[in-house]
Amino acid sequence: MTTILIIDDEPQIQRFLAISLRSQGYQVVSALNGQEGLVQAAVAQPDLILLDLGLPDVDGQHILKTLRLERQTPVIVLSVRASEHDKVEALDHGANDYVEKPFSVKELLARIRRLLRDRVMTVQEGYDDGVFALNALEHKVTYAGQPVHLSRKEFALLKALVEHPGRLLTQEHLLHHIWGRAYQDQTHNLRILVGRLRARLADHGLSPQCIETEPGVGYRFNPPLSNAPDRSAS
């Protein structure tokens, strides 16, 4: 059974989330503060964590950084903090998604399903979900067995995204990763590169939506498994 850990100090939020999650077949573990949350993360080994930032003992950003030092469990931040700064900071600290309170439970459940679905095998040398594959050592990309030809920077951008399927990577992170720290304000260059990469992928039959934009924040890779062409008739 899939286990979800809720780290939130509001009992009414805990109850509401627990009822909603259990109705979908998830097992729920709860923690009312940050330190208890870290303990439950180690003991229960959850498949996904819902984390509030406004905790009574330790700021949720610190809890997020600590979690990332120990494990790669998907984390969705649930917070009343709506500023771009808080979102970017949480994402830079390793959050997979950020949902503002109050939130739609249907939307939250959809985000949970996507993160759990997108937990495909990712290894240091590349990525392979059975349809789409990236081999970092050989600098090759294939889709449904067909080669996808990319430039060096297009490959670097795609590699950074597919190494964290379903996770939102900030513009600053990607700019630093691809061009270096001196280019972290050159968001225009990144937008152009993303546009070129989407066009290349579309030329090979992949949906451009496999690279999703979070306006003003960053980009995430959505594995294109469901978009695979049917080659059985050829």
Residue frames as qw, qx, qy, qz and C-alpha x, y, z in Angstrom:
[[0.000, 0.888, 0.460, 0.000, 0.00, 0.00, 0.00],
 [0.379, 0.537, -0.026, 0.753, 1.27, 3.46, -0.90],
 [0.468, -0.628, -0.430, 0.450, 2.12, 5.49, 2.21],
 [0.193, 0.714, 0.089, 0.667, 1.88, 9.28, 2.39],
 [0.467, -0.364, -0.455, 0.665, 3.34, 11.28, 5.28],
 [0.025, -0.859, -0.270, -0.435, 1.61, 14.55, 6.23],
 [0.489, -0.203, -0.347, 0.774, 3.78, 17.06, 8.14],
 [0.117, -0.569, -0.247, -0.776, 1.41, 19.84, 9.21],
 [0.128, -0.029, -0.674, 0.727, 0.64, 21.41, 12.60],
 [0.484, -0.028, 0.033, -0.874, -3.04, 22.11, 11.86],
 [0.359, 0.043, 0.906, -0.221, -5.20, 19.21, 13.17],
 [0.611, 0.536, 0.341, -0.472, -8.10, 20.14, 10.87],
 [0.452, 0.656, -0.493, -0.349, -5.84, 20.00, 7.82],
 [0.088, -0.313, 0.945, -0.042, -4.46, 16.68, 9.03],
 [0.504, 0.247, 0.747, -0.357, -7.97, 15.22, 9.39],
 [0.588, 0.651, 0.041, -0.477, -9.17, 16.58, 6.05],
 [0.332, 0.612, -0.672, -0.252, -6.15, 15.26, 4.18],
 [0.225, -0.196, 0.944, -0.143, -6.22, 11.90, 5.95],
 [0.608, 0.386, 0.567, -0.401, -9.88, 11.33, 5.03],
 [0.568, 0.703, -0.169, -0.394, -9.29, 12.37, 1.41],
 [0.186, 0.571, -0.789, -0.129, -6.17, 10.24, 1.00],
 [0.351, -0.069, 0.908, -0.218, -7.59, 7.14, 2.68],
 [0.669, 0.474, 0.344, -0.458, -10.66, 7.35, 0.44],
 [0.580, 0.677, -0.378, -0.251, -8.24, 6.90, -2.48],
 [0.982, 0.015, -0.177, 0.066, -6.60, 3.84, -0.94],
 [0.392, 0.599, -0.476, 0.511, -3.49, 5.51, 0.50],
 [0.690, -0.464, -0.440, 0.339, -2.05, 4.70, 3.92],
 [0.025, 0.865, -0.041, 0.500, -1.54, 7.89, 5.95],
 [0.660, -0.295, -0.380, 0.577, 1.12, 8.75, 8.54],
 [0.045, -0.923, -0.175, -0.340, 0.97, 12.10, 10.35],
 [0.576, -0.166, -0.303, 0.741, 3.34, 14.45, 12.16],
 [0.097, -0.926, -0.365, 0.004, 2.42, 17.74, 13.85],
 [0.169, -0.919, 0.248, 0.254, 5.90, 19.29, 13.80],
 [0.505, 0.722, -0.463, -0.100, 9.14, 19.16, 11.86],
 [0.109, -0.502, 0.841, -0.169, 11.20, 16.94, 14.15],
 [0.676, 0.094, 0.658, -0.317, 8.41, 14.39, 14.41],
 [0.727, 0.619, -0.032, -0.296, 8.14, 14.54, 10.63],
 [0.285, 0.665, -0.690, -0.028, 11.82, 13.64, 10.19],
 [0.373, -0.239, 0.859, -0.257, 11.39, 10.70, 12.55],
 [0.740, 0.340, 0.462, -0.350, 8.30, 9.45, 10.71],
 [0.580, 0.699, -0.329, -0.258, 10.09, 9.84, 7.35],
 [0.101, 0.520, -0.846, 0.064, 12.82, 7.52, 8.61],
 [0.414, -0.055, 0.839, -0.348, 10.52, 5.02, 10.34],
 [0.670, 0.444, 0.449, -0.391, 7.56, 4.83, 7.94],
 [0.321, -0.163, 0.682, 0.637, 9.60, 5.18, 4.71],
 [0.487, 0.623, 0.404, -0.459, 6.70, 6.96, 2.95],
 [0.585, 0.355, 0.549, 0.480, 6.28, 6.98, -0.82],
 [0.153, 0.631, 0.221, 0.728, 5.41, 10.72, -0.79],
 [0.327, -0.396, -0.495, 0.701, 5.49, 13.57, 1.74],
 [0.014, -0.823, -0.343, -0.452, 3.11, 16.53, 2.10],
 [0.542, -0.207, -0.330, 0.745, 4.99, 19.30, 3.94],
 [0.086, -0.956, -0.265, -0.095, 3.75, 22.55, 5.47],
 [0.493, 0.479, -0.248, 0.683, 6.33, 25.33, 5.72],
 [0.246, -0.624, 0.217, -0.709, 4.88, 27.05, 8.79],
 [0.753, -0.235, -0.605, 0.106, 5.76, 24.46, 11.43],
 [0.472, -0.862, -0.061, -0.173, 5.88, 25.31, 15.16],
 [0.762, -0.539, 0.193, 0.302, 9.40, 24.03, 15.91],
 [0.440, -0.300, 0.513, 0.674, 11.47, 24.27, 12.72],
 [0.425, 0.569, -0.147, -0.689, 10.82, 26.14, 9.48],
 [0.884, 0.284, 0.349, -0.123, 9.63, 23.81, 6.74],
 [0.533, 0.777, -0.335, -0.002, 12.42, 24.97, 4.41],
 [0.150, -0.612, 0.756, -0.178, 14.96, 23.53, 6.87],
 [0.750, -0.013, 0.618, -0.236, 12.99, 20.28, 7.12],
 [0.790, 0.596, 0.034, -0.141, 12.96, 20.07, 3.32],
 [0.305, 0.758, -0.571, 0.079, 16.74, 20.51, 3.11],
 [0.406, -0.415, 0.777, -0.244, 17.24, 17.86, 5.81],
 [0.847, 0.231, 0.411, -0.246, 14.95, 15.42, 4.02],
 [0.694, 0.693, -0.182, -0.068, 16.90, 15.87, 0.80],
 [0.005, -0.689, 0.715, -0.117, 20.18, 15.02, 2.55],
 [0.460, -0.208, 0.825, -0.253, 18.76, 11.65, 3.55],
 [0.481, 0.318, 0.817, 0.025, 16.28, 10.56, 0.88],
 [0.033, 0.067, -0.480, -0.874, 14.76, 11.37, -2.54],
 [0.128, 0.518, 0.830, -0.165, 11.13, 10.81, -1.54],
 [0.064, 0.532, 0.410, 0.738, 8.82, 13.09, -3.58],
 [0.169, -0.435, -0.515, 0.719, 7.76, 16.14, -1.54],
 [0.016, 0.674, 0.455, 0.582, 4.79, 18.42, -2.20],
 [0.156, -0.081, -0.407, 0.896, 4.89, 21.65, -0.20],
 [0.177, -0.726, -0.610, -0.265, 1.50, 22.84, 1.11],
 [0.369, -0.267, -0.293, 0.841, 1.72, 26.42, 2.33],
 [0.097, 0.892, 0.405, -0.175, -0.11, 29.71, 2.74],
 [0.266, -0.629, 0.293, 0.669, 3.09, 31.44, 1.61],
 [0.658, 0.640, 0.397, -0.003, 2.32, 32.61, -1.91],
 [0.046, 0.881, -0.305, -0.358, 5.40, 34.66, -2.78],
 [0.793, 0.542, -0.277, 0.016, 7.59, 33.70, -5.72],
 [0.063, 0.673, -0.668, 0.312, 10.61, 33.81, -3.37],
 [0.628, -0.271, 0.631, -0.366, 9.16, 31.09, -1.11],
 [0.917, 0.325, 0.132, -0.190, 8.25, 28.91, -4.08],
 [0.593, 0.673, -0.421, 0.134, 11.67, 29.23, -5.69],
 [0.170, -0.599, 0.698, -0.354, 13.43, 28.60, -2.37],
 [0.792, -0.101, 0.510, -0.319, 11.39, 25.45, -1.72],
 [0.883, 0.466, -0.012, -0.064, 12.02, 24.14, -5.22],
 [0.358, 0.723, -0.544, 0.232, 15.73, 24.89, -4.95],
 [0.377, -0.465, 0.706, -0.379, 15.76, 22.95, -1.68],
 [0.007, 0.129, -0.981, -0.142, 14.34, 19.92, -3.47],
 [0.535, 0.320, 0.536, -0.569, 10.54, 20.16, -3.40],
 [0.298, 0.175, 0.824, 0.449, 8.87, 18.37, -6.30],
 [0.059, -0.617, -0.549, -0.560, 5.81, 20.60, -6.29],
 [0.073, -0.107, -0.408, 0.903, 4.32, 23.60, -4.45],
 [0.198, -0.583, -0.693, -0.374, 0.61, 23.98, -3.68],
 [0.058, -0.273, 0.265, -0.923, -0.82, 27.10, -2.03],
 [0.112, -0.469, -0.824, 0.297, -3.38, 26.91, 0.76],
 [0.734, 0.094, 0.572, -0.355, -6.34, 26.89, 0.45],
 [0.068, 0.323, -0.805, -0.493, -6.20, 24.24, -2.25],
 [0.811, 0.110, -0.182, -0.545, -8.51, 22.00, -4.27],
 [0.663, -0.312, 0.675, -0.092, -8.32, 18.43, -2.98],
 [0.858, 0.440, 0.263, -0.021, -8.99, 17.12, -6.51],
 [0.438, 0.832, -0.313, 0.132, -6.01, 19.07, -7.86],
 [0.315, -0.663, 0.656, -0.174, -3.81, 17.91, -4.99],
 [0.828, -0.027, 0.553, -0.091, -4.78, 14.27, -5.58],
 [0.765, 0.641, 0.039, 0.045, -3.98, 14.68, -9.28],
 [0.164, 0.836, -0.495, 0.172, -0.53, 16.09, -8.44],
 [0.583, -0.433, 0.666, -0.170, 0.06, 13.19, -6.03],
 [0.892, 0.261, 0.366, -0.048, -0.92, 10.64, -8.69],
 [0.595, 0.776, -0.187, 0.093, 1.40, 12.24, -11.21],
 [0.088, -0.758, 0.619, -0.184, 4.39, 12.24, -8.89],
 [0.703, -0.227, 0.657, -0.151, 3.81, 8.64, -7.87],
 [0.849, 0.470, 0.236, -0.042, 3.27, 7.59, -11.49],
 [0.478, 0.829, -0.257, 0.135, 6.39, 9.40, -12.66],
 [0.480, -0.674, 0.561, -0.027, 8.71, 7.65, -10.18],
 [0.922, 0.368, -0.121, 0.008, 10.44, 5.71, -12.93],
 [0.840, -0.296, 0.104, 0.442, 13.93, 4.28, -12.74],
 [0.289, 0.928, -0.172, 0.158, 16.55, 7.01, -13.11],
 [0.871, -0.258, 0.013, 0.418, 20.23, 6.07, -12.88],
 [0.310, -0.730, 0.184, 0.580, 23.37, 8.15, -12.84],
 [0.358, -0.115, 0.651, 0.659, 24.23, 7.22, -16.43],
 [0.175, -0.094, -0.504, -0.841, 20.85, 8.33, -17.80],
 [0.520, 0.158, 0.424, -0.724, 17.15, 7.60, -17.91],
 [0.248, 0.017, -0.848, -0.469, 14.91, 4.91, -19.41],
 [0.530, 0.054, 0.477, -0.699, 11.16, 4.48, -18.94],
 [0.579, 0.195, 0.791, 0.026, 10.79, 1.80, -21.59],
 [0.496, 0.760, 0.403, 0.122, 9.84, 4.24, -24.36],
 [0.194, 0.938, -0.149, 0.244, 11.95, 7.33, -23.87],
 [0.866, -0.312, -0.030, 0.390, 15.66, 6.90, -23.06],
 [0.164, 0.935, -0.268, 0.163, 18.63, 9.16, -22.46],
 [0.910, -0.124, -0.093, 0.385, 22.13, 7.70, -22.22],
 [0.160, -0.970, 0.135, 0.123, 24.43, 10.28, -20.65],
 [0.614, -0.448, 0.518, 0.392, 27.62, 8.29, -21.22],
 [0.516, 0.216, 0.645, 0.521, 27.00, 7.86, -24.95],
 [0.096, 0.383, -0.026, -0.919, 25.27, 11.26, -25.35],
 [0.153, -0.151, -0.801, -0.559, 22.27, 9.60, -27.03],
 [0.453, 0.180, 0.447, -0.750, 18.51, 10.09, -26.84],
 [0.133, -0.099, -0.873, -0.458, 15.94, 7.69, -28.28],
 [0.526, 0.124, 0.349, -0.765, 12.15, 7.64, -28.42],
 [0.880, 0.246, 0.259, -0.313, 10.32, 4.42, -29.31],
 [0.843, -0.030, 0.410, 0.346, 13.65, 3.10, -30.54],
 [0.527, 0.721, 0.183, 0.412, 14.32, 6.02, -32.89],
 [0.539, -0.142, -0.167, 0.813, 17.29, 8.41, -32.35],
 [0.016, -0.962, -0.273, -0.007, 16.60, 12.01, -31.34],
 [0.632, 0.246, -0.046, 0.733, 19.41, 14.34, -32.46],
 [0.279, -0.934, -0.214, 0.063, 20.14, 17.25, -30.10],
 [0.331, 0.750, -0.317, 0.477, 22.76, 19.97, -29.77],
 [0.468, 0.089, -0.667, 0.572, 25.11, 19.95, -26.77],
 [0.159, -0.106, 0.396, -0.898, 23.06, 22.51, -24.79],
 [0.714, -0.120, -0.255, -0.641, 19.74, 20.93, -25.77],
 [0.751, -0.036, -0.654, 0.090, 21.06, 17.61, -24.48],
 [0.259, 0.102, -0.603, 0.748, 22.30, 19.24, -21.24],
 [0.426, -0.147, 0.145, -0.881, 18.89, 20.82, -20.62],
 [0.811, -0.089, -0.396, -0.422, 17.00, 17.60, -21.33],
 [0.626, 0.058, -0.702, 0.334, 19.38, 15.59, -19.13],
 [0.002, -0.149, 0.510, -0.847, 18.91, 18.00, -16.21],
 [0.605, -0.108, 0.008, -0.789, 15.13, 17.70, -16.51],
 [0.841, -0.016, -0.461, -0.282, 14.82, 13.93, -16.99],
 [0.405, 0.184, -0.758, 0.477, 17.10, 13.21, -14.05],
 [0.122, 0.143, 0.629, -0.754, 14.23, 14.53, -11.88],
 [0.170, -0.336, -0.736, -0.563, 10.98, 13.37, -13.58],
 [0.348, -0.710, -0.593, -0.150, 7.97, 15.26, -12.32],
 [0.468, -0.587, -0.253, 0.610, 10.08, 17.69, -10.30],
 [0.236, 0.949, 0.153, 0.145, 9.95, 21.42, -11.00],
 [0.679, -0.140, 0.002, 0.721, 13.46, 22.83, -11.57],
 [0.016, -0.884, -0.167, 0.436, 13.91, 26.57, -11.21],
 [0.549, 0.820, -0.028, 0.160, 15.20, 28.84, -13.95],
 [0.161, -0.863, 0.469, -0.094, 18.19, 29.75, -11.76],
 [0.748, -0.290, 0.595, 0.044, 19.10, 26.10, -11.27],
 [0.806, 0.440, 0.359, 0.167, 18.94, 25.32, -14.99],
 [0.329, 0.921, -0.150, 0.145, 20.87, 28.44, -16.02],
 [0.362, -0.741, 0.564, -0.046, 23.62, 27.66, -13.52],
 [0.814, -0.076, 0.573, 0.055, 23.70, 24.01, -14.62],
 [0.742, 0.543, 0.332, 0.210, 23.90, 24.73, -18.36],
 [0.401, 0.820, -0.038, 0.406, 25.74, 28.07, -18.69],
 [0.544, 0.047, -0.436, 0.715, 27.32, 28.69, -15.28],
 [0.262, -0.627, -0.523, 0.515, 26.73, 31.01, -12.34],
 [0.134, -0.287, 0.125, 0.940, 27.50, 34.18, -14.34],
 [0.199, -0.136, -0.611, -0.754, 24.44, 33.56, -16.54],
 [0.054, -0.353, -0.880, 0.313, 21.82, 33.06, -13.82],
 [0.231, 0.547, 0.287, -0.751, 19.90, 36.19, -14.89],
 [0.180, 0.287, -0.604, -0.722, 19.77, 35.24, -18.59],
 [0.539, 0.246, 0.723, -0.355, 16.26, 33.77, -18.52],
 [0.585, 0.623, -0.115, -0.506, 15.71, 34.82, -22.15],
 [0.239, 0.487, -0.817, -0.195, 18.46, 32.41, -23.26],
 [0.258, -0.007, 0.934, -0.249, 16.79, 29.61, -21.31],
 [0.593, 0.472, 0.383, -0.528, 13.36, 30.30, -22.88],
 [0.510, 0.618, -0.434, -0.412, 14.91, 30.15, -26.35],
 [0.083, 0.345, -0.935, -0.008, 16.68, 26.87, -25.53],
 [0.431, 0.181, 0.785, -0.406, 13.49, 25.33, -24.13],
 [0.616, 0.572, 0.078, -0.536, 11.63, 26.37, -27.29],
 [0.394, 0.558, -0.676, -0.276, 14.28, 24.77, -29.50],
 [0.110, -0.171, 0.964, -0.169, 14.27, 21.57, -27.46],
 [0.558, 0.335, 0.572, -0.499, 10.48, 21.31, -27.60],
 [0.598, 0.609, -0.219, -0.472, 10.60, 21.74, -31.37],
 [0.215, 0.449, -0.861, -0.108, 13.23, 19.02, -31.72],
 [0.285, 0.025, 0.904, -0.318, 11.19, 16.62, -29.59],
 [0.606, 0.477, 0.310, -0.556, 8.00, 17.42, -31.52],
 [0.452, 0.576, -0.542, -0.413, 9.83, 16.63, -34.79],
 [0.192, 0.231, -0.954, 0.015, 10.36, 13.10, -33.46],
 [0.520, -0.345, -0.688, -0.369, 6.76, 12.63, -32.32],
 [0.352, -0.308, -0.672, 0.574, 7.00, 13.64, -28.66],
 [0.125, -0.876, -0.433, -0.175, 4.45, 16.01, -27.22],
 [0.246, 0.571, -0.237, 0.747, 5.94, 19.45, -26.42],
 [0.575, -0.654, 0.023, -0.491, 3.99, 19.20, -23.15],
 [0.888, -0.168, -0.330, 0.273, 6.51, 16.67, -21.86],
 [0.408, 0.016, -0.274, 0.871, 8.40, 19.85, -20.84],
 [0.204, -0.810, -0.540, -0.105, 5.97, 21.83, -18.69],
 [0.235, 0.423, -0.158, 0.861, 6.41, 25.52, -17.87],
 [0.351, -0.716, -0.514, 0.316, 5.67, 27.04, -14.46],
 [0.281, 0.810, 0.120, 0.501, 5.59, 30.75, -15.47],
 [0.123, -0.865, 0.254, -0.415, 8.23, 32.81, -13.72],
 [0.723, -0.544, 0.404, -0.137, 9.55, 29.82, -11.77],
 [0.220, -0.463, 0.823, 0.245, 10.93, 27.01, -13.93],
 [0.671, 0.258, -0.507, -0.475, 10.28, 23.80, -15.87],
 [0.623, -0.237, 0.712, -0.220, 9.47, 20.14, -15.21],
 [0.279, 0.250, -0.824, -0.424, 9.76, 16.97, -17.28],
 [0.768, 0.036, 0.377, -0.517, 6.66, 14.81, -17.63],
 [0.337, -0.197, 0.878, 0.275, 7.60, 11.33, -18.91],
 [0.499, 0.324, -0.283, -0.753, 6.03, 10.82, -22.36],
 [0.248, -0.064, 0.966, 0.008, 5.26, 7.14, -21.90],
 [0.470, 0.502, 0.649, -0.326, 1.57, 7.53, -22.83],
 [0.396, 0.761, -0.121, -0.499, 2.47, 9.37, -26.04],
 [0.353, -0.330, 0.796, 0.364, 4.41, 6.47, -27.54],
 [0.573, 0.352, -0.349, -0.653, 3.46, 5.79, -31.16],
 [0.852, 0.025, 0.495, -0.169, 2.04, 2.41, -32.11],
 [0.179, 0.607, -0.652, -0.417, 4.57, 0.84, -34.46],
 [0.571, -0.029, 0.815, -0.091, 2.99, -2.60, -34.49],
 [0.681, 0.607, 0.360, -0.193, 1.24, -1.95, -37.80],
 [0.283, 0.845, -0.376, -0.254, 4.42, -0.85, -39.57]]
